[in-house]
Amino acid sequence: PEASATPNVKHARGWRLDDQSKDEIIAVARGVGRRAASPVCTTCTENQGGHLDNGFHAGMLATVVTPSDDSNPAIISVSRVEPSSQAEPFCGVNGAGNTGLEPSVPTSLITSSGSNFGSAARVHGALMLIGWGTLLPSGVLVAKLYRHRPDGWWFKIHRPCQIIGLLCVITGFIIALTNFDVFSSKSGISYIHGSLGATVMTLGMFQPLNAFIRPHVHKDEPKELKRIIWEFVHKGSGYGACLLAVVTVSIGTTLLPDVNDQRAYQMAYGIGSGSILLSLVAFSFCDKSKYKDSAPVDHMNPLIGGQS
């Protein structure tokens, strides 16, 4: 992997390999290793020349799948391995190690500094900011604070906010699962972010499922126990997911490869999303006073045929 030419991009002098990359590099090393070396190499296959007695060097074309954090180097996934040779050494003269010369790497392994990881991280972050940062909590606030409006207005806003928001975060979750590997290390801030994110997504995807099985309450009838339990589970899961998402998104903004991106996403979350949510809360007080002296509101929801 190469450090980008863009300033403030995280990079490192050490990397961890994912399991598949480890196996691939070991196979290459055994292929160039000579069985008759001293000491004898009992695992060498010699299927890539079998010319090397010791000092294996190789160039790798790889992608960062998990960024580094305070505790662990980044994890990379290797897509190509090119072993060093006497004709084209990678490290010093004839692979002799640190000679003060710059490593010579075949141009076939040198690519532009563009990062698929960086692009995926930015798209993932944007989708989660839109979904968990804005749309889903907005829908929750509307359901909580705007039931005073007639004709089930709150539900007409709540449902599209939750549907669009959930589509955004599911897409962002799929991007994370297919591009990042945060669970290999079992520790570090990336692992914590991934674990919290999986928990939040589980709660989020559970919400529309339990909405389908909600017990209806009809006008002028008391709530049954099963409805009370359902409301506790549905509302509790929603509030819990949104609160946990605040921590998860906040941690996620610190994991972007570019420091400038980190600041931009933190400002978008803190100022942008925060302003929208606070505005919804503040406006609800004025809105309630507007409807205070109006006729009693019929809480029957015309869209779902049951009481809210």
Beta strands, then each sheet from edge to edge (+ up, - down):
strand 1: 16-17
strand 2: 58-66
strand 3: 75-83
sheet 1: 1+ 3+ 2-
end
